[in-house]
Amino acid sequence: MRTKYLFFIIMMSCVNFYAQQTIHIKGKVVEEKNGKPITTATIMVLGSSEFVITDAKGGFVLELSQSLPVEIVVNALGFNDYKYIITQREENVTIKLKEGVTSLDAIVLSASRTPESVFESPVSIERMGTKEIVSTTSATFYDGLENLKGVDVNTSSLTFKSINTRGFATFSNTRFVQLVDGMDNSSPGLNFPLGNLIGLNELDVQSVELLPGASSALYGANAFNGILFMRSKSPFSQEGTSVYGKTGVTSSENAGVNEFVDVGVRVAKKVTDQFAVKFTTSLLKATDWFATDKRNIDDDGNIIAGDRNTIDYNGINVYGDLIKTDIKEVAKKLESAGATTIGGNPIDADDFNKENVSRTGYSEQSLVNPDTDSFRAAIAMHWRPFKGNDETEIIYSSKFGTGNTIYQGGSRYALRNFIMHQHKLEIQSKHLMLRSYVTFEDAGDSYDIRFAGINTLSANGTNEQWFGTYATIYASAINGELAGNGVPGGIPAAAHAAARNQADTSLRLDPNSSAFKTLFNSVIKNPDLTQGAKFVDSSRLYHTDINYNFHELIDFAEVQIGGSARRYMLNSDGTIFTDPTDGTITYDEFGIYTQLQKKTMDDRLKLTGSIRYDKAKNFDGNFSPRLSVSFSPDEEKNHIFRASYQTGFRNPTTQDQYVGLNLGNTILIGTAADNLDRYSKSYSNSAGGQGLGFGATGTFTGRKAYENAFTLSSAQTFGAKAAVGDFAGAVTSLRMSDVDLVKPEQVSSYEVGYRGKITSKIIVDMSTYYNKYKDFISLVTVLAPNYGNTNLSDMGTLPVPGAGLVTLPNAAWALINGDRTVTSLYTNTDADIASYGANIGLEAKVFGNYDFGINYSYAKQDFDQSQDPDFETSFNTPEHKVKVSFGNTNFYKGLGFGINARWQDAYYWESSFIDGQIDARTLLDAQIMYDIKSWNSNIKIGRANILGNEYEAAPGTGTIGSQFYGSWTYNF
């Protein structure tokens, strides 16, 4: 009922504000030198928020509700601004623009939620307009974002890219927001954007704007490290039909040369002056980059020496070899059961060293189809309900995306037939914006690659069978009983090799066999992660935004108010979240904000203040203020200095709060108060635990990890000391974990900057920032003993070889006996964390009409690891980056070219999947383009990574090589 009342009030407001006489000004914008129409030029009314954009023929219709005269400013990227005073109704205004270096004059909406030029923005902002999108040297416009100043693009796979600014990034980047026509296109269940899966067809991109750093004062939770805005073209101003076709090859040493194809269509029609419709679709099919990193890792995810010949080998992109056990313990069980060797001699555990042996896993190529594809479709209907007034518009749109790709988070995940779709109803007017949308997702046939390897192995032969076979053959070989089969007796290395070979022959299927394929397909369709690998997710997100601008009602400043409300409905059938199989987890949050902006001193001084209040279900309310000032010391406003104080916060994601997922090497548990008791699993105790009277089995719950666990570092120290018999020292090293329930993290950001037109052909944009973080959300790994109290209050006695009876706390015995559960909990660190950096960019016209640009970015974190030894910040950003561009879109009769070069230094990558060093790299992209005016066509031929410097974006991702492409775009 309240929603109906609100809608009625809004509609009446629209009628009240727009049921008045308007003045129509018609005209066109062209290039001064040749009369060529300029598309996407912006015509703004000074002193108001009114503006229009030229259509494909350079035409525009400006509807004025205020009395004449009024002054307008015409802006187009690549041209000098033009000011014009309208004194009377005019029907044929022709505005001629001169070429100039004006990327700073492009109009943006995101920085202050009101139209302003990049030059006047009170905060740092990066932008790609139509010119940059058409001329990008990357295979797609989305890939081209990497050429922007201070922007990182992390490539998880060919079709899944993660955008980030200012550090603290992973592929599952929950600190960065991506809006497409105002809709957050993050996955409701995964809580981060899936690249451009349901983004925009490149034919439909009007502009891309990116705000680095904190933006929570205007955009709420999770606008923490940055926010990306993608806006599509209006069917009213840019109608017609366009198609593109793109093909080429990808090339890398491990994947070879593979073809790809990418096609798309945009159809837009203004049916009447009041109704327009638009449809877009695109399809990409390719072969993904291959992930073939065979480096060895230890139990803590650190890269160590070793290869497949290492008996406890655990390869990064090999799955199933995570399963390991102490082979001496296996021999003890066989010995006690009276087992014999092949020669009939009893197995003697004394023939075995105490050492871990891992199963022989499967490479990623055996578990993943390398084909990748992406399909997008969207339809939008635009209605202007008041005849003669184009300022009020009602928009209904639907976007659909599906595809196959791979992303890397706590594990490697094969997204297969993954579907997301969004549906939006929006009302826009001169002062009001009301938007409501819903996001649905379906994980389709997606699965966890790690579990696919583990459970495919286990389904063919239990771990107990495989290790039993291994121990039997090893015992036979070490005693010379297999010497007749070519295995020298008494040589441990040869005995291990013989044991592995026989165990694999008996209990590991050949990945090329039909039996393997049948078994594998059954595993990836099973959502029970103790037997299968499939993950189920059909979560939903409901969101509503409202914004009102009081510009014409309040004279002394521009005042805006707004708010938002969001509801998550989590449904994974218990495979990701702790949701019941017959229900969902519902989670709500809302926010309200206001902004005041004042210009003075002939508009040379601009003051902006914003504040937002947000409240989420499980957390206290949070205030996010923002203050900024920009000042131009010269009357021509060729130089602008700016300073800002911004705050941001990130609500713990739905996974931070409600996940309950066994990853094999650890269990992820969200620490919302109502989640701790919902996760449970059974465990089996060793003979030692049973000897203490704790039974053969028990039940582990999330609350045990939260309330009765040891820190990882102290448990590791304990293990090292206990292994050499220093039991007293081992016990004194143990520390109880002290994990608090997860809460929002916050950042305070300070920034100063300068933008200037040094000459008519040179512009400079520079900034420096300092970020201070509080309650940084962290993933803490703890060891929960299956029995005993971590306050060491209960004691037990067991025999120890060579030491007799030893009395220790029961929890210590649990660690020694391996009766513990490794758990990763979401919480907040008390450590002091800060980051700082600087960006400087220069753009110029050189050699007459050639575009040259260069920018440098510096980023550094300030974190003392000793404050929290178990915490990783995952800063994941090179300290130094340099990017250079050079080109000309029309250096000879429609022929153009572009070159982009990028260099970054080495840095250390941290994530819940794997840590490792990322080498420095230099990449070079180039293309040539040709506009065929008579055919309304554009042809491009280019190559990304011309130098062929293959690299991994992070340890364990696909090895990225070169991409050669050719495309043809035709406009009907």
Solvent accessible surface area in square Angstrom, and as a share of the most:
residue,aa,sasa,rsa
1,M,152,0.68
2,R,211,0.77
3,T,105,0.61
4,K,144,0.61
5,Y,133,0.51
6,L,79,0.39
7,F,91,0.38
8,F,125,0.52
9,I,107,0.54
10,I,8,0.04
11,M,44,0.20
12,M,103,0.46
13,S,31,0.20
14,C,2,0.01
15,V,57,0.33
16,N,112,0.57
17,F,44,0.18
18,Y,12,0.04
19,A,78,0.60
20,Q,91,0.40
21,Q,151,0.67
22,T,20,0.12
23,I,33,0.17
24,H,51,0.23
25,I,1,0.00
26,K,92,0.39
27,G,14,0.14
28,K,96,0.41
29,V,0,0.00
30,V,9,0.05
31,E,22,0.10
32,E,87,0.39
33,K,134,0.57
34,N,90,0.46
35,G,41,0.40
36,K,89,0.38
37,P,60,0.38
38,I,13,0.06
39,T,52,0.30
40,T,29,0.17
41,A,0,0.00
42,T,12,0.07
43,I,0,0.00
44,M,21,0.09
45,V,1,0.00
46,L,74,0.37
47,G,67,0.64
48,S,17,0.11
49,S,20,0.13
50,E,9,0.04
51,F,67,0.28
52,V,28,0.16
53,I,53,0.27
54,T,0,0.00
55,D,45,0.23
56,A,60,0.47
57,K,165,0.70
58,G,0,0.00
59,G,17,0.16
60,F,12,0.05
61,V,57,0.33
62,L,2,0.01
63,E,12,0.05
64,L,0,0.00
65,S,26,0.17
66,Q,53,0.24
67,S,92,0.59
68,L,45,0.22
69,P,90,0.57
70,V,16,0.09
71,E,62,0.28
72,I,1,0.00
73,V,15,0.09
74,V,0,0.00
75,N,8,0.04
76,A,5,0.04
77,L,38,0.19
78,G,16,0.15
79,F,23,0.10
80,N,66,0.34
81,D,65,0.34
82,Y,84,0.32
83,K,124,0.53
84,Y,61,0.23
85,I,104,0.53
86,I,1,0.00
87,T,88,0.51
88,Q,117,0.52
89,R,121,0.44
90,E,39,0.18
91,E,83,0.37
92,N,138,0.71
93,V,9,0.05
94,T,66,0.38
95,I,2,0.01
96,K,113,0.48
97,L,3,0.01
98,K,116,0.49
99,E,76,0.34
100,G,11,0.10
101,V,18,0.10
102,T,6,0.04
103,S,30,0.19
104,L,10,0.05
105,D,8,0.04
106,A,2,0.02
107,I,24,0.12
108,V,0,0.00
109,L,47,0.23
110,S,1,0.00
111,A,0,0.00
112,S,0,0.00
113,R,56,0.21
114,T,10,0.06
115,P,20,0.13
116,E,6,0.03
117,S,14,0.09
118,V,9,0.05
119,F,9,0.04
120,E,44,0.20
121,S,0,0.00
122,P,1,0.01
123,V,4,0.03
124,S,11,0.07
125,I,5,0.02
126,E,22,0.10
127,R,52,0.19
128,M,6,0.03
129,G,1,0.01
130,T,39,0.23
131,K,74,0.31
132,E,53,0.24
133,I,13,0.07
134,V,69,0.40
135,S,25,0.16
136,T,14,0.08
137,T,2,0.01
138,S,8,0.05
139,A,5,0.04
140,T,36,0.21
141,F,6,0.02
142,Y,10,0.04
143,D,31,0.16
144,G,3,0.03
145,L,0,0.00
146,E,28,0.13
147,N,28,0.14
148,L,24,0.12
149,K,27,0.12
150,G,12,0.12
151,V,1,0.00
152,D,13,0.07
153,V,10,0.06
154,N,8,0.04
155,T,15,0.09
156,S,2,0.02
157,S,3,0.02
158,L,18,0.09
159,T,35,0.20
160,F,2,0.01
161,K,22,0.09
162,S,7,0.05
163,I,7,0.03
164,N,0,0.00
165,T,1,0.00
166,R,13,0.05
167,G,0,0.00
168,F,1,0.01
169,A,1,0.00
170,T,36,0.21
171,F,3,0.01
172,S,30,0.20
173,N,6,0.03
174,T,26,0.15
175,R,25,0.09
176,F,7,0.03
177,V,15,0.08
178,Q,1,0.01
179,L,24,0.12
180,V,0,0.00
181,D,33,0.17
182,G,17,0.16
183,M,0,0.00
184,D,11,0.05
185,N,3,0.01
186,S,14,0.09
187,S,0,0.00
188,P,0,0.00
189,G,0,0.00
190,L,9,0.04
191,N,17,0.09
192,F,4,0.02
193,P,13,0.08
194,L,6,0.03
195,G,1,0.01
196,N,20,0.10
197,L,22,0.11
198,I,4,0.02
199,G,7,0.07
200,L,4,0.02
201,N,6,0.03
202,E,38,0.17
203,L,18,0.09
204,D,4,0.02
205,V,3,0.02
206,Q,22,0.10
207,S,7,0.04
208,V,0,0.00
209,E,3,0.01
210,L,0,0.00
211,L,3,0.02
212,P,16,0.10
213,G,3,0.03
214,A,2,0.02
215,S,6,0.04
216,S,0,0.00
217,A,1,0.01
218,L,2,0.01
219,Y,37,0.14
220,G,1,0.01
221,A,19,0.15
222,N,30,0.15
223,A,0,0.00
224,F,3,0.01
225,N,3,0.02
226,G,0,0.00
227,I,0,0.00
228,L,0,0.00
229,F,10,0.04
230,M,1,0.01
231,R,57,0.21
232,S,22,0.14
233,K,37,0.16
234,S,34,0.22
235,P,0,0.00
236,F,14,0.06
237,S,26,0.17
238,Q,14,0.06
239,E,75,0.34
240,G,29,0.28
241,T,41,0.24
242,S,18,0.11
243,V,43,0.25
244,Y,12,0.05
245,G,29,0.28
246,K,9,0.04
247,T,78,0.45
248,G,11,0.11
249,V,45,0.26
250,T,4,0.02
251,S,35,0.23
252,S,6,0.04
253,E,158,0.71
254,N,51,0.26
255,A,20,0.15
256,G,32,0.31
257,V,104,0.60
258,N,34,0.17
259,E,141,0.63
260,F,7,0.03
261,V,65,0.37
262,D,9,0.05
263,V,65,0.37
264,G,4,0.03
265,V,48,0.28
266,R,11,0.04
267,V,60,0.34
268,A,3,0.02
269,K,114,0.48
270,K,73,0.31
271,V,82,0.47
272,T,73,0.43
273,D,114,0.59
274,Q,48,0.21
275,F,69,0.29
276,A,0,0.00
277,V,42,0.24
278,K,14,0.06
279,F,85,0.35
280,T,8,0.05
281,T,29,0.17
282,S,6,0.04
283,L,64,0.32
284,L,28,0.14
285,K,104,0.44
286,A,10,0.08
287,T,22,0.13
288,D,7,0.04
289,W,18,0.06
290,F,36,0.15
291,A,1,0.01
292,T,45,0.26
293,D,14,0.07
294,K,99,0.42
295,R,99,0.36
296,N,3,0.01
297,I,21,0.11
298,D,42,0.22
299,D,97,0.50
300,D,74,0.38
301,G,15,0.15
302,N,59,0.30
303,I,54,0.27
304,I,78,0.40
305,A,96,0.74
306,G,35,0.34
307,D,78,0.40
308,R,77,0.28
309,N,137,0.71
310,T,41,0.24
311,I,35,0.18
312,D,48,0.25
313,Y,8,0.03
314,N,9,0.04
315,G,2,0.02
316,I,5,0.02
317,N,0,0.00
318,V,16,0.09
319,Y,7,0.03
320,G,0,0.00
321,D,1,0.00
322,L,38,0.19
323,I,25,0.13
324,K,49,0.21
325,T,43,0.25
326,D,24,0.12
327,I,1,0.00
328,K,40,0.17
329,E,69,0.31
330,V,22,0.13
331,A,0,0.00
332,K,88,0.37
333,K,148,0.63
334,L,36,0.18
335,E,79,0.35
336,S,99,0.64
337,A,84,0.65
338,G,56,0.53
339,A,28,0.22
340,T,67,0.39
341,T,7,0.04
342,I,101,0.51
343,G,50,0.48
344,G,49,0.47
345,N,78,0.40
346,P,105,0.66
347,I,3,0.02
348,D,57,0.30
349,A,6,0.05
350,D,120,0.62
351,D,50,0.26
352,F,5,0.02
353,N,92,0.47
354,K,149,0.63
355,E,50,0.22
356,N,61,0.31
357,V,0,0.00
358,S,0,0.00
359,R,0,0.00
360,T,19,0.11
361,G,6,0.06
362,Y,1,0.00
363,S,34,0.22
364,E,3,0.02
365,Q,66,0.30
366,S,33,0.21
367,L,1,0.01
368,V,13,0.08
369,N,87,0.44
370,P,49,0.31
371,D,80,0.41
372,T,3,0.02
373,D,30,0.16
374,S,16,0.10
375,F,72,0.30
376,R,39,0.14
377,A,21,0.16
378,A,21,0.16
379,I,72,0.37
380,A,9,0.07
381,M,73,0.33
382,H,14,0.06
383,W,116,0.41
384,R,44,0.16
385,P,25,0.16
386,F,48,0.20
387,K,177,0.75
388,G,37,0.35
389,N,8,0.04
390,D,33,0.17
391,E,32,0.14
392,T,1,0.00
393,E,18,0.08
394,I,25,0.13
395,I,13,0.07
396,Y,83,0.32
397,S,9,0.06
398,S,19,0.13
399,K,14,0.06
400,F,73,0.30
401,G,0,0.00
402,T,30,0.17
403,G,5,0.05
404,N,25,0.13
405,T,16,0.09
406,I,9,0.04
407,Y,11,0.04
408,Q,6,0.02
409,G,12,0.12
410,G,14,0.13
411,S,0,0.00
412,R,3,0.01
413,Y,20,0.08
414,A,0,0.00
415,L,2,0.01
416,R,30,0.11
417,N,76,0.39
418,F,3,0.01
419,I,52,0.26
420,M,0,0.00
421,H,51,0.23
422,Q,0,0.00
423,H,54,0.24
424,K,8,0.03
425,L,90,0.45
426,E,3,0.01
427,I,5,0.03
428,Q,70,0.31
429,S,20,0.13
430,K,25,0.11
431,H,10,0.05
432,L,12,0.06
433,M,28,0.12
434,L,20,0.10
435,R,31,0.11
436,S,49,0.32
437,Y,9,0.03
438,V,23,0.13
439,T,0,0.00
440,F,60,0.25
441,E,7,0.03
442,D,68,0.35
443,A,2,0.01
444,G,22,0.21
445,D,74,0.39
446,S,0,0.00
447,Y,7,0.03
448,D,5,0.02
449,I,0,0.00
450,R,23,0.08
451,F,10,0.04
452,A,0,0.00
453,G,0,0.00
454,I,20,0.10
455,N,9,0.04
456,T,1,0.01
457,L,1,0.00
458,S,33,0.21
459,A,59,0.46
460,N,47,0.24
461,G,3,0.03
462,T,70,0.41
463,N,52,0.27
464,E,147,0.66
465,Q,99,0.44
466,W,0,0.00
467,F,9,0.04
468,G,13,0.12
469,T,36,0.21
470,Y,0,0.00
471,A,0,0.00
472,T,32,0.19
473,I,16,0.08
474,Y,4,0.01
475,A,0,0.00
476,S,0,0.00
477,A,0,0.00
478,I,29,0.15
479,N,77,0.39
480,G,28,0.27
481,E,48,0.22
482,L,14,0.07
483,A,54,0.42
484,G,82,0.79
485,N,116,0.59
486,G,65,0.62
487,V,24,0.14
488,P,69,0.43
489,G,36,0.34
490,G,45,0.43
491,I,82,0.41
492,P,67,0.42
493,A,76,0.59
494,A,26,0.20
495,A,0,0.00
496,H,17,0.07
497,A,65,0.51
498,A,16,0.13
499,A,0,0.00
500,R,30,0.11
501,N,101,0.52
502,Q,70,0.31
503,A,0,0.00
504,D,24,0.13
505,T,101,0.59
506,S,61,0.39
507,L,27,0.14
508,R,56,0.20
509,L,41,0.20
510,D,79,0.41
511,P,32,0.20
512,N,126,0.65
513,S,36,0.23
514,S,90,0.58
515,A,54,0.42
516,F,4,0.02
517,K,111,0.47
518,T,99,0.58
519,L,38,0.19
520,F,23,0.10
521,N,67,0.35
522,S,61,0.39
523,V,6,0.03
524,I,27,0.14
525,K,144,0.61
526,N,43,0.22
527,P,55,0.35
528,D,63,0.33
529,L,26,0.13
530,T,109,0.63
531,Q,112,0.50
532,G,0,0.00
533,A,0,0.00
534,K,38,0.16
535,F,12,0.05
536,V,33,0.19
537,D,3,0.01
538,S,45,0.29
539,S,0,0.00
540,R,68,0.25
541,L,2,0.01
542,Y,79,0.30
543,H,22,0.10
544,T,47,0.27
545,D,18,0.09
546,I,49,0.25
547,N,14,0.07
548,Y,32,0.12
549,N,10,0.05
550,F,48,0.20
551,H,44,0.20
552,E,81,0.36
553,L,104,0.52
554,I,51,0.26
555,D,140,0.72
556,F,118,0.49
557,A,8,0.06
558,E,24,0.11
559,V,22,0.13
560,Q,2,0.01
561,I,79,0.40
562,G,12,0.11
563,G,8,0.07
564,S,21,0.13
565,A,51,0.40
566,R,28,0.10
567,R,106,0.39
568,Y,13,0.05
569,M,42,0.19
570,L,0,0.00
571,N,40,0.20
572,S,0,0.00
573,D,61,0.32
574,G,36,0.35
575,T,12,0.07
576,I,10,0.05
577,F,1,0.00
578,T,16,0.09
579,D,4,0.02
580,P,64,0.40
581,T,107,0.62
582,D,134,0.69
583,G,27,0.26
584,T,49,0.28
585,I,13,0.07
586,T,46,0.27
587,Y,3,0.01
588,D,54,0.28
589,E,24,0.11
590,F,96,0.40
591,G,1,0.01
592,I,103,0.52
593,Y,13,0.05
594,T,52,0.30
595,Q,2,0.01
596,L,73,0.36
597,Q,12,0.05
598,K,74,0.31
599,K,84,0.36
600,T,52,0.31
601,M,92,0.41
602,D,130,0.68
603,D,76,0.39
604,R,46,0.17
605,L,35,0.17
606,K,7,0.03
607,L,79,0.39
608,T,7,0.04
609,G,22,0.21
610,S,7,0.04
611,I,76,0.38
612,R,11,0.04
613,Y,60,0.23
614,D,10,0.05
615,K,61,0.26
616,A,5,0.04
617,K,103,0.44
618,N,55,0.28
619,F,18,0.07
620,D,125,0.65
621,G,32,0.31
622,N,20,0.10
623,F,132,0.55
624,S,1,0.01
625,P,44,0.27
626,R,6,0.02
627,L,110,0.55
628,S,8,0.05
629,V,54,0.31
630,S,6,0.04
631,F,69,0.29
632,S,0,0.00
633,P,68,0.43
634,D,32,0.17
635,E,146,0.65
636,E,127,0.57
637,K,54,0.23
638,N,52,0.27
639,H,56,0.25
640,I,9,0.05
641,F,108,0.45
642,R,11,0.04
643,A,35,0.27
644,S,10,0.07
645,Y,63,0.24
646,Q,6,0.03
647,T,14,0.08
648,G,3,0.03
649,F,2,0.01
650,R,10,0.04
651,N,10,0.05
652,P,3,0.02
653,T,12,0.07
654,T,2,0.01
655,Q,30,0.14
656,D,9,0.05
657,Q,0,0.00
658,Y,0,0.00
659,V,0,0.00
660,G,7,0.06
661,L,17,0.08
662,N,44,0.22
663,L,5,0.03
664,G,45,0.43
665,N,62,0.32
666,T,20,0.12
667,I,6,0.03
668,L,13,0.06
669,I,0,0.00
670,G,0,0.00
671,T,0,0.00
672,A,5,0.04
673,A,64,0.49
674,D,66,0.34
675,N,0,0.00
676,L,2,0.01
677,D,89,0.46
678,R,94,0.34
679,Y,25,0.09
680,S,63,0.40
681,K,59,0.25
682,S,88,0.57
683,Y,29,0.11
684,S,86,0.55
685,N,12,0.06
686,S,37,0.24
687,A,86,0.66
688,G,19,0.18
689,G,0,0.00
690,Q,81,0.36
691,G,57,0.55
692,L,35,0.17
693,G,64,0.62
694,F,73,0.30
695,G,36,0.34
696,A,54,0.42
697,T,94,0.55
698,G,22,0.22
699,T,73,0.42
700,F,4,0.02
701,T,35,0.20
702,G,0,0.00
703,R,81,0.29
704,K,76,0.32
705,A,0,0.00
706,Y,44,0.17
707,E,99,0.44
708,N,37,0.19
709,A,1,0.01
710,F,1,0.00
711,T,32,0.18
712,L,38,0.19
713,S,44,0.29
714,S,9,0.06
715,A,9,0.07
716,Q,79,0.35
717,T,56,0.33
718,F,3,0.01
719,G,37,0.35
720,A,68,0.53
721,K,71,0.30
722,A,15,0.11
723,A,88,0.68
724,V,121,0.70
725,G,44,0.43
726,D,61,0.32
727,F,35,0.15
728,A,77,0.60
729,G,17,0.16
730,A,0,0.00
731,V,25,0.14
732,T,96,0.56
733,S,18,0.12
734,L,13,0.07
735,R,141,0.52
736,M,98,0.44
737,S,15,0.10
738,D,132,0.68
739,V,12,0.07
740,D,88,0.46
741,L,67,0.33
742,V,6,0.03
743,K,93,0.39
744,P,18,0.11
745,E,0,0.00
746,Q,62,0.28
747,V,5,0.03
748,S,30,0.20
749,S,2,0.01
750,Y,108,0.41
751,E,5,0.02
752,V,79,0.46
753,G,11,0.10
754,Y,31,0.12
755,R,0,0.00
756,G,0,0.00
757,K,54,0.23
758,I,88,0.45
759,T,72,0.42
760,S,99,0.64
761,K,94,0.40
762,I,58,0.29
763,I,5,0.03
764,V,18,0.10
765,D,16,0.08
766,M,71,0.32
767,S,10,0.06
768,T,61,0.36
769,Y,11,0.04
770,Y,89,0.34
771,N,5,0.03
772,K,83,0.35
773,Y,8,0.03
774,K,125,0.53
775,D,23,0.12
776,F,4,0.02
777,I,9,0.05
778,S,6,0.04
779,L,52,0.26
780,V,21,0.12
781,T,32,0.19
782,V,0,0.00
783,L,16,0.08
784,A,1,0.01
785,P,5,0.03
786,N,17,0.09
787,Y,12,0.04
788,G,12,0.12
789,N,66,0.34
790,T,3,0.02
791,N,95,0.49
792,L,49,0.24
793,S,75,0.48
794,D,38,0.20
795,M,107,0.48
796,G,11,0.10
797,T,64,0.37
798,L,22,0.11
799,P,97,0.61
800,V,31,0.18
801,P,129,0.81
802,G,96,0.92
803,A,57,0.44
804,G,42,0.40
805,L,136,0.68
806,V,21,0.12
807,T,75,0.44
808,L,10,0.05
809,P,7,0.05
810,N,12,0.06
811,A,0,0.00
812,A,0,0.00
813,W,5,0.02
814,A,0,0.00
815,L,22,0.11
816,I,66,0.33
817,N,39,0.20
818,G,45,0.44
819,D,6,0.03
820,R,96,0.35
821,T,11,0.07
822,V,33,0.19
823,T,0,0.00
824,S,3,0.02
825,L,0,0.00
826,Y,31,0.12
827,T,6,0.03
828,N,21,0.11
829,T,5,0.03
830,D,138,0.71
831,A,12,0.09
832,D,80,0.41
833,I,1,0.00
834,A,3,0.02
835,S,1,0.01
836,Y,79,0.30
837,G,4,0.03
838,A,35,0.27
839,N,16,0.08
840,I,75,0.38
841,G,10,0.09
842,L,60,0.30
843,E,75,0.33
844,A,9,0.07
845,K,35,0.15
846,V,41,0.24
847,F,166,0.69
848,G,50,0.48
849,N,53,0.27
850,Y,56,0.21
851,D,44,0.23
852,F,60,0.25
853,G,9,0.09
854,I,69,0.35
855,N,22,0.11
856,Y,73,0.28
857,S,4,0.03
858,Y,56,0.21
859,A,7,0.05
860,K,76,0.32
861,Q,54,0.24
862,D,81,0.42
863,F,38,0.16
864,D,71,0.37
865,Q,79,0.35
866,S,88,0.57
867,Q,90,0.40
868,D,28,0.15
869,P,90,0.56
870,D,37,0.19
871,F,2,0.01
872,E,71,0.32
873,T,4,0.02
874,S,17,0.11
875,F,17,0.07
876,N,6,0.03
877,T,7,0.04
878,P,4,0.02
879,E,50,0.23
880,H,60,0.27
881,K,9,0.04
882,V,45,0.26
883,K,11,0.05
884,V,47,0.27
885,S,41,0.26
886,F,57,0.24
887,G,8,0.08
888,N,7,0.04
889,T,48,0.28
890,N,81,0.41
891,F,83,0.34
892,Y,130,0.50
893,K,158,0.67
894,G,6,0.05
895,L,60,0.30
896,G,0,0.00
897,F,39,0.16
898,G,8,0.08
899,I,66,0.34
900,N,19,0.10
901,A,30,0.23
902,R,30,0.11
903,W,96,0.34
904,Q,19,0.09
905,D,26,0.13
906,A,45,0.35
907,Y,23,0.09
908,Y,110,0.42
909,W,1,0.00
910,E,31,0.14
911,S,19,0.12
912,S,68,0.44
913,F,14,0.06
914,I,3,0.01
915,D,10,0.05
916,G,4,0.04
917,Q,94,0.42
918,I,8,0.04
919,D,106,0.55
920,A,52,0.40
921,R,28,0.10
922,T,55,0.32
923,L,7,0.03
924,L,46,0.23
925,D,3,0.01
926,A,24,0.18
927,Q,6,0.03
928,I,95,0.48
929,M,7,0.03
930,Y,92,0.35
931,D,46,0.24
932,I,31,0.16
933,K,116,0.49
934,S,100,0.64
935,W,148,0.52
936,N,83,0.43
937,S,6,0.04
938,N,19,0.10
939,I,61,0.31
940,K,22,0.09
941,I,79,0.40
942,G,4,0.04
943,R,90,0.33
944,A,21,0.16
945,N,8,0.04
946,I,70,0.35
947,L,94,0.47
948,G,36,0.35
949,N,61,0.31
950,E,69,0.31
951,Y,40,0.15
952,E,36,0.16
953,A,2,0.01
954,A,0,0.00
955,P,0,0.00
956,G,0,0.00
957,T,0,0.00
958,G,3,0.03
959,T,26,0.15
960,I,15,0.07
961,G,3,0.03
962,S,5,0.03
963,Q,19,0.09
964,F,88,0.37
965,Y,2,0.01
966,G,22,0.21
967,S,10,0.07
968,W,120,0.42
969,T,25,0.15
970,Y,59,0.23
971,N,65,0.33
972,F,143,0.60
